[in-house]
Amino acid sequence: MLLIRNPLRVYLVDIKPYVIVGKRNKEETTVNAHCPERRPLLWIHYSPEERDKDTIAMSEPFDCDNCKESLYGRKYIQMEEGPYCIPCYDSHFANTCDECKELIGHDARELYYEDRHYHEHCFRCFRCDRSLADEPFTCQDEELLCNDCYCSEFSSKCVSCDKTVMPGSRKLEYNGQTWHEHCFICSSCSQPIGSRSFIPDNNDHYCVPCYESKFAPRCTHCKKTLTKGGVTYRDEPWHKECFLCTGCKAPLAGQQFTSQDENPYCIMCFGNLYAKKCAACSKPITGFGGSKYVSFEDRHWHHNCFNCSRCTTPLVGKGFFPENDDILCRDCNSDL
């Protein structure tokens, strides 16, 4: 028996056993022929009395390697370790049918699938009992099913064409639904999506180029589509790499920033260009980070810089006295 199988179809090629009937002479001949593993060579060995007169008689014993019974005049199978009578060969070397649990004899047609052996007549659909010897089939939960039974019980239907998705066919599954590969197409260009990336939108599916041209927002700066991430400023979308400080062009994504005349600025540029300067330290007063400042007339101080110009006593919340460009506490003012 020769078994040839593709992923979903098993073919049984019947090769008849070789039955060699002949005489044994001084130089025992061998038969060079292709013989499948489960179709062994069968021989019939004649006793000396049955040989022709011109044949040299041979009196040596010729017995089964297992039961030791004489094989003269009987069919036997030659194995590497020695000859076997037919019953011993079947009991020692025959496989057991996975279905009926009986031995598959040397002269039986045998099917082999997934380390399991079957008589040809036992290799049948679990549901409808039809022969699967030369039919497509599927294994479901360790049971063999013909394609018709499998499709009626287990196969899903294509969402697009409503036809059965046959076992072994190329398909695409998404969100609990199934499509034939050629039915899963872009809702805009109608081209099969296949293994490419796609973007769902309600009940539609779009290839990335079509979705970008149809729906994706465009960056306020470069006018190109945003496919992932981005920054929103004044209700407008920006690429992260396009959202830069108007002054120094440093990226502002993930950083503190402010605006002037609707243009974004980093803290340093805004402070240098537009912020009030502290009358004590001359650094910009930006107001970021919850900082407070004090104003008096046309001058401004950081909260922690508003101190007596002589003794550095903090003056926030206290009375103070201006003295030219200085501010003094009550005690220092009294010493003047």
C-alpha positions in Angstrom: 0.0 0.0 0.0 1.3 3.4 -1.0 -0.3 6.4 0.7 0.0 9.9 -0.9 -1.6 12.7 1.0 -1.9 16.5 0.5 -3.3 18.7 3.3 -6.9 17.8 2.7 -7.0 14.8 0.3 -5.8 11.2 0.8 -5.1 9.1 -2.3 -4.8 5.3 -2.1 -2.7 3.8 -4.8 -3.3 0.0 -4.9 -0.1 -1.9 -5.6 -0.8 -5.7 -5.7 1.6 -7.9 -3.7 4.3 -9.8 -5.5 3.7 -13.6 -5.2 6.9 -15.4 -6.2 6.5 -19.1 -7.0 9.7 -20.8 -8.0 12.4 -23.3 -7.2 15.4 -23.0 -5.2 18.8 -23.9 -6.8 22.4 -23.7 -5.7 22.4 -20.0 -5.9 19.2 -18.6 -4.4 18.0 -15.8 -6.6 16.5 -12.5 -5.3 13.8 -10.3 -6.9 14.7 -6.7 -7.4 11.3 -4.9 -7.4 9.7 -1.9 -5.8 7.6 -3.1 -2.9 5.8 -0.8 -0.6 6.3 -1.2 3.2 2.8 -2.7 3.8 2.9 -4.9 0.7 5.7 -7.4 1.6 7.1 -9.9 -0.8 5.4 -13.3 -0.6 7.3 -16.4 -1.3 6.4 -20.1 -1.6 9.2 -22.5 -0.7 9.1 -26.0 -2.1 10.4 -29.1 -0.3 13.2 -31.1 -1.8 10.7 -33.8 -2.9 8.8 -31.2 -5.0 11.8 -30.0 -6.9 12.6 -31.1 -10.5 14.9 -33.9 -11.0 17.7 -31.6 -12.2 17.5 -29.5 -9.1 20.1 -30.2 -6.5 18.4 -31.4 -3.3 18.8 -29.3 -0.2 18.0 -30.8 3.2 18.7 -27.8 5.4 15.7 -26.7 7.5 13.7 -23.6 6.4 11.5 -22.5 9.3 9.5 -19.4 10.4 11.7 -17.2 12.5 9.0 -16.9 15.1 7.1 -20.1 15.5 9.8 -22.3 14.0 7.3 -24.2 11.8 8.5 -25.4 8.4 7.9 -23.1 5.5 8.2 -25.7 2.8 5.2 -25.4 0.5 3.8 -22.4 2.4 3.6 -18.7 1.7 6.0 -16.7 3.8 7.3 -13.1 4.1 11.0 -12.4 4.1 12.1 -9.8 6.7 15.6 -8.6 7.4 15.9 -10.8 10.5 14.5 -13.8 8.7 11.4 -15.4 7.1 8.0 -15.3 8.8 4.9 -17.4 8.1 1.8 -15.3 7.3 0.1 -15.6 10.7 3.3 -14.7 12.6 4.0 -11.8 10.3 0.5 -10.3 10.8 0.7 -10.8 14.6 4.1 -9.2 14.9 4.2 -6.5 12.2 0.6 -5.6 11.2 -0.8 -2.3 12.5 -4.1 -2.1 14.4 -7.0 -0.3 12.8 -7.9 2.8 14.8 -11.5 2.3 14.1 -12.3 -1.4 14.5 -9.3 -2.2 16.7 -8.5 -5.3 14.6 -5.2 -6.1 12.9 -4.7 -4.9 9.3 -3.4 -8.0 7.6 -0.6 -8.2 5.1 -3.1 -8.5 2.2 -5.4 -5.6 3.3 -5.5 -2.1 1.9 -4.4 0.3 4.7 -4.8 4.0 5.1 -2.6 6.1 7.4 -3.4 9.5 8.8 -1.8 11.4 11.7 -0.1 8.4 13.3 -3.3 6.4 13.0 -3.9 3.4 10.8 -7.2 2.2 9.2 -8.6 -0.5 7.0 -9.7 1.1 3.8 -13.3 0.1 4.6 -13.0 1.7 8.1 -11.8 5.0 6.9 -15.2 6.7 6.8 -17.0 9.9 7.8 -18.0 10.0 11.4 -21.4 11.6 10.5 -22.6 10.2 7.2 -20.4 7.1 7.1 -19.3 7.7 3.5 -15.9 6.3 2.5 -13.0 8.8 2.7 -10.5 6.7 0.9 -10.3 9.1 -2.0 -12.3 12.0 -0.7 -11.4 15.4 0.9 -11.9 15.3 4.6 -11.3 17.2 7.8 -10.4 16.1 11.3 -12.6 17.8 14.0 -12.2 16.9 17.6 -10.3 13.7 16.6 -13.2 12.6 14.4 -12.9 12.3 10.6 -15.5 14.3 8.6 -16.2 14.6 4.9 -16.2 18.1 3.6 -20.0 18.2 3.2 -20.6 17.2 6.9 -17.9 19.6 8.1 -19.2 22.5 6.2 -22.8 21.9 7.4 -21.7 21.8 11.1 -18.6 23.8 11.6 -17.7 26.0 8.6 -18.5 29.7 8.8 -20.0 31.8 6.1 -18.3 34.7 4.4 -19.7 38.0 5.6 -19.4 39.5 2.1 -20.7 36.8 -0.2 -22.6 34.6 2.3 -21.0 31.5 0.9 -19.3 28.8 3.0 -15.7 29.2 3.7 -14.3 25.8 2.8 -11.8 24.1 5.0 -8.3 24.8 3.8 -9.2 27.8 1.8 -7.5 31.2 2.4 -9.6 33.3 4.7 -9.4 36.4 7.0 -11.0 36.6 10.4 -11.6 39.8 12.2 -13.8 40.8 15.2 -15.5 37.4 15.2 -16.3 37.4 11.5 -14.9 35.6 8.5 -14.3 36.5 4.9 -12.9 34.7 1.9 -9.5 36.3 1.3 -10.7 37.7 -2.1 -13.9 39.1 -0.5 -12.2 41.2 2.1 -11.7 44.4 0.1 -11.2 48.1 0.8 -14.5 49.9 1.0 -13.1 52.8 -1.1 -10.8 51.3 -3.8 -12.4 47.8 -3.8 -9.0 46.2 -3.9 -8.3 43.0 -1.8 -6.7 44.0 1.5 -5.0 40.6 2.0 -2.2 40.7 4.6 -1.9 44.6 4.4 -2.8 46.8 7.3 -6.4 48.2 7.3 -8.5 50.6 9.4 -12.1 49.7 10.4 -14.7 52.4 10.3 -18.2 51.2 11.5 -18.9 48.3 9.1 -16.4 49.3 6.5 -12.7 48.5 6.2 -10.2 50.7 4.4 -6.7 50.2 3.3 -4.3 52.8 4.9 -3.9 55.0 1.8 -7.6 55.3 1.2 -8.4 55.9 4.8 -5.8 58.7 5.1 -7.0 60.4 2.0 -10.6 60.1 3.0 -10.7 60.6 6.8 -7.4 61.3 8.5 -6.9 64.8 9.9 -4.1 66.9 8.4 -1.3 68.6 10.2 -1.8 72.4 10.6 1.8 73.0 9.8 2.8 70.5 6.9 -0.8 69.7 5.7 0.0 66.0 5.6 -2.2 63.3 7.2 -1.8 62.2 10.8 -1.9 58.5 11.1 -0.9 58.1 14.7 -0.3 60.3 17.8 -0.1 64.0 17.3 -0.8 67.2 19.3 -3.9 69.3 19.4 -3.4 73.1 19.9 -6.2 75.6 19.6 -8.4 72.7 18.4 -6.1 72.0 15.5 -4.0 68.8 14.9 -0.3 68.9 14.6 2.4 66.2 14.0 4.5 66.0 17.2 7.6 66.8 15.1 5.8 69.8 13.5 4.7 71.4 16.8 7.8 73.6 17.6 8.6 76.7 19.5 8.1 79.8 17.3 11.4 81.2 18.7 14.0 78.5 19.0 12.2 75.7 17.0 12.6 73.2 19.9 9.9 70.5 20.0 7.1 71.4 22.4 5.3 68.0 22.5 5.2 66.9 26.2 6.8 70.2 27.3 5.3 73.2 29.1 4.6 76.1 26.6 2.6 79.3 26.3 1.5 81.4 23.4 1.8 84.9 22.2 -0.3 86.3 19.4 -1.5 82.7 18.9 2.0 81.4 18.3 3.4 78.7 20.7 6.6 79.4 22.6 8.7 77.4 25.0 9.0 78.9 28.5 12.5 80.2 28.0 11.8 82.0 24.7 8.5 83.4 26.0 10.3 84.7 29.1 13.1 86.3 27.2 10.9 87.9 24.6 7.7 88.8 26.4 7.7 88.2 30.2 8.1 90.9 32.8 11.5 91.0 34.5 11.9 90.8 38.3 13.2 94.1 39.8 15.4 92.1 42.1 17.0 89.3 40.1 16.2 90.6 36.6 15.0 87.2 35.5 11.7 86.7 33.6 8.5 86.3 35.6 6.6 83.7 33.6 4.0 82.7 36.2 4.5 78.9 35.4 4.7 76.2 38.0 2.2 78.0 40.3 4.7 80.8 41.0 3.4 84.2 42.3 4.7 87.6 41.8 4.3 91.1 43.4 3.7 94.3 41.4 4.2 97.8 42.7 3.9 100.8 40.5 5.8 99.8 37.3 8.0 97.3 39.0 7.5 93.5 39.5 9.2 90.9 41.8 9.1 87.1 42.1 7.3 86.2 45.2 10.5 85.0 46.9 12.5 88.0 45.6 10.3 90.6 47.3 12.6 91.2 50.3 14.0 94.2 52.1 16.9 95.6 50.1 19.1 95.9 53.2 18.3 93.1 55.6 16.6 90.7 53.1 13.6 90.3 55.4 10.7 88.9 53.3 8.1 91.6 52.7 5.3 89.6 51.2 2.1 90.4 53.2 3.9 93.1 55.2 4.3 96.9 55.0 7.3 98.2 53.1 8.8 101.6 52.2 10.0 102.4 48.7 13.4 104.2 48.8 14.5 105.2 45.3 15.0 101.8 43.6 15.0 100.0 46.9 12.2 98.6 49.2 12.8 98.7 52.9 11.2 97.0 55.9 9.9 99.2 58.8 13.1 98.7 60.9 15.5 99.6 58.1 13.4 102.5 57.1 13.5 103.8 60.7 17.3 103.7 60.7 17.6 106.2 57.9 
